[in-house]
């Protein structure tokens, strides 16, 4: 009998895209996050994760969130 995967991986969550887990995290200095990259390398993943969580958690206007 074939195994059925119940919880397929659907992508990163917003909690996964936290700066402290990033490869380029340089710590905090004076309360601000110091990033070693020029711009956030996780920007696209964070954007899609936020969109996915809004869709799953019941956004008020689902027509705006494809």
C-alpha positions as CSV (number, residue, x, y, z in Angstrom):
1,X,0.0,0.0,0.0
2,X,1.4,3.4,-0.9
3,X,1.9,6.0,1.8
4,X,-0.1,9.1,1.6
5,X,1.6,12.4,2.6
6,X,-0.9,14.3,4.7
7,X,1.1,17.5,5.4
8,X,2.8,18.5,2.2
9,X,5.3,21.3,2.5
10,X,3.6,24.4,1.0
11,X,6.4,26.9,1.5
12,X,8.0,29.0,4.2
13,X,5.9,30.7,6.9
14,X,6.4,34.3,8.1
15,X,8.1,32.9,11.3
16,X,10.6,30.9,9.1
17,X,11.6,34.1,7.3
18,X,12.6,35.9,10.5
19,X,16.0,37.7,10.2
20,X,17.6,35.8,13.1
21,X,17.5,32.6,11.0
22,X,19.0,34.2,7.9
23,X,22.5,33.5,6.7
24,X,23.3,37.2,6.4
25,X,22.0,38.1,9.9
26,X,24.7,40.3,11.6
27,X,23.0,40.7,15.0
28,X,21.4,43.8,16.5
29,X,23.1,47.0,17.2
30,X,21.3,49.8,19.1
31,X,18.0,48.0,18.6
32,X,18.3,47.7,14.8
33,X,18.9,44.5,12.9
34,X,22.2,44.5,11.1
35,X,22.0,42.7,7.8
36,X,25.3,41.7,6.0
37,X,23.6,41.7,2.6
38,X,22.8,44.8,0.6
39,X,19.1,43.9,0.6
40,X,16.9,41.2,2.1
41,X,17.6,37.9,0.3
42,X,14.4,36.5,1.8
43,X,12.1,39.3,0.5
44,X,10.2,37.2,-2.1
45,X,9.7,34.3,0.2
46,X,8.5,36.6,3.0
47,X,6.0,38.2,0.6
48,X,4.5,34.9,-0.6
49,X,4.4,33.6,3.0
50,X,2.5,36.7,4.2
51,X,0.1,36.3,1.3
52,X,-0.4,32.6,2.0
53,X,-1.1,33.3,5.7
54,X,-3.6,36.0,4.9
55,X,-5.4,33.7,2.6
56,X,-5.5,30.8,5.2
57,X,-6.3,33.0,8.2
58,X,-9.3,34.6,6.5
59,X,-8.4,37.9,4.9
60,X,-11.4,40.3,4.8
61,X,-11.1,40.9,1.1
62,X,-10.0,37.7,-0.6
63,X,-10.5,39.1,-4.1
64,X,-7.5,41.4,-3.6
65,X,-5.3,38.5,-2.5
66,X,-4.9,36.0,-5.4
